[in-house]
Amino acid sequence: MKIASADSPMSRRTVLSLGIITGVMAAGYGVMFTVLDDFRDRFGITESRLGMIVGIGFLSSFLAQIFLAPLADRGYAQRIVVIGLLLNFGGLVMLAFGETTLVLLIGRFVMGIGLGVAFPAIRRIVILGDPARLGDNLGLLLAADVAGFAVGPLLSALVVGPIGLPAPFLMIAVASLCSIFIIARINVNERAEAESSKLAFDLLKIRPYAAAVCMGVAVFVMIGTFDALWVVMLDDLDASEWIANVGITLFVLPMIFLAERGGRLAQRIGPFKVGPAGLLLGAVYMLMYGLIPSALVMLGIGIVHGFTDSLTVSSSAVAVGMVTPEDRHAGGQGLLGGVQTLSAGTIAVVAGFLYEAYGRFAAYAVCSVVMVVLAVAAFVLSGSQRSATPDEVVEVNDPSTAVTGHA
């Protein structure tokens, strides 16, 4: 797929437009997480079934990113984004009006597929649209994703009371439809690629690609543990409720403003340097959460942690974009996202069990150890690409061979 020539790279306005689409789709997730208690209180849906509703979205997103995302590499990236937006619209409408477990399950399933196919396609468009600004642009998409997720709870707080429970879902559903006009106006010149019919698993034969996936999994091991334990841990420490809520906000806020700069850092220094370094720091922070008895001190660590992650977590996506063959970008990004989603869900269950059975330190220590192991594995597997930047990497045509760089 040729999106732009070397003389006419994708404009920042176009990247921002794709960021808006990313943010709109992420906002639906943010809304859903904030109204689970309403589903329980109004419709009598039990906590276990609410867990199923949340989980099925992650499952469908995982399946879509693994099995459907590679379709975007066959010359259909723009159309795949449109389909993702339509599925997101349908899922949100079902969540808006659903009053039974079955309807809400189907809505979340459809919504998860929409996000699972659209996000890798958007990344493919951005990566090939301006390779010289790979890090900046992927960082901007990450910032848009986080910002959209953060807008969801705010929208719920503003409109559910005065207008009703369906209101935030329907607002974002309408925004999803409007986003179709945005993607339709973007000039994406596509052609099918000969190798793009494959699923992305063979890309794991490329050692630097496997290294990038290790980094991405480590990030989501950290996120899954943090999300599963943060509020519970602070409650057990008898911390004020505002600390838990403000802590999550302050953790993600720097990412909205610094993620683009973090992507630029990965592009300038090299993602296989920035990524493992950030993960090792993150592992230290996670271990500290398991040791420090003061909620206020934890809040301070969380703020510093948020700044560090803002400058480093884009590295995995940048690395995948750097070492994936040009005709496999959607599949490569989809496999990364799918494995990350699965990892976050798995570690959340494990962390909860460890916390209940062995306590706070054990749960965070296991997370920390896993992150260190994955960071070291990424550093080792990156091999000749350890010091490379996106500008120094040549395309890989055969996944069975290693990537080679040039000066």
Steps between C-alpha positions, in 0.01 A plus 500: 500500500646833397343780702738780433816544305824605657434850364151525646489349848175483691411838650471553872137597444434154357671330795294713739185393312593135547571580866147638535359173365717305745384717790132467407522122496694488828241723670241224475712280724539782751124547524426131544735457795333788686141374467544139607347581836196646319459177305503313830265731690247567224488167319600257777807371314732324743868581546606173339299578188638853493844341497392290202380813319835671556701190412323411177600834352866425563455152351333626181761775464775240534342275235444793262856627533644156435273368224336803335755781527726351225220576250611862517829392340312378191412848380196548727635712787269796442194278459598299807498820708151581370379150590654536845316828555170345389550206736588741779179690428292182512659379821451836673131514403450153647673608820282811511169315486593154627340395829595132504830318527467350152447833322784664689731205428426524127550877507840468666601218265415707191668806643817301572517375142462857374796623702700189425485551123516881490800574721758290305368640171539857629855424610581357158377815329706717734818290479510496121371855468811660649777256599728790592265594785412146605564559870322836520192374321463173692554695822222738396265204441583369848426843648167509316414150624568596862320834465195331352487246781530784754216697337261207539460521881473879484222478242316244714524723806357795309208343313381178668331683788320774306429311174514128575719191479483461118619858440883458508486183290282667237717812491810296428303284253409815304864613518601162355267553204635851447853358507419305183498833315844575644660176378319529165664838434853367558683415180630145544635345181496127563598185317490139611830344604593148397594375844225672694259208508703338776423527866774680689633212711785435257633849577612363836781331306651848468693533825469881525125469444482242781700746712245775430215267599681419825512873577132543418398204715705633793318834480162330517610266780567820693168658395298188579650471848461871570135510390409185691658600832529877531156581644480179707846557646426859602168397652677238710742770615200710611597775254254772410293429190633813329853356503390203290307712252754779474782246479360340185439842344847628581653177371349533151501880472871535408453246222251727325760776476828308487430182300580670168830620645565149628448359152742761364754395765470136392551600139805715574679273750357164394198310639713207616692735728210711628254212544701263723631791708144621563387149588777454756398829664137389489593173670661698783186712541277190507718341768477819706119482489533165672730630773397854595230522769404865440224578248621858452853383422355251253311784334827690462669194350203455268540854366871445428414160352249664267760744368753220440250282317389794286849523357561127451187292434475605134823311436336163434271636226791699351719189506233290328455770237878512456568130444179376334502454120316780323224271376431357849457807723133446591558133577811582702327770703194277539701211642670741741164642615338159525777351713500813718125472557527133590794567732317776687195283556707202613722693739199676652360161603839379627564824692161478668565144608848581631373804688222302666712195580844644578461874541598824334875445478470162328264635234716799411826306531384241245403780262838664549692178435299427183569852373874465561511162323314639198716814490818291502357268235417801281852637543657166405267427206543846351851395395639715221204738527576588862643839411305551177246773439211482249705699247776237507294188433443342165183309419477130585377293209545157651373448857738210541799731479624760743462870435815680397571867537715742309674822582 
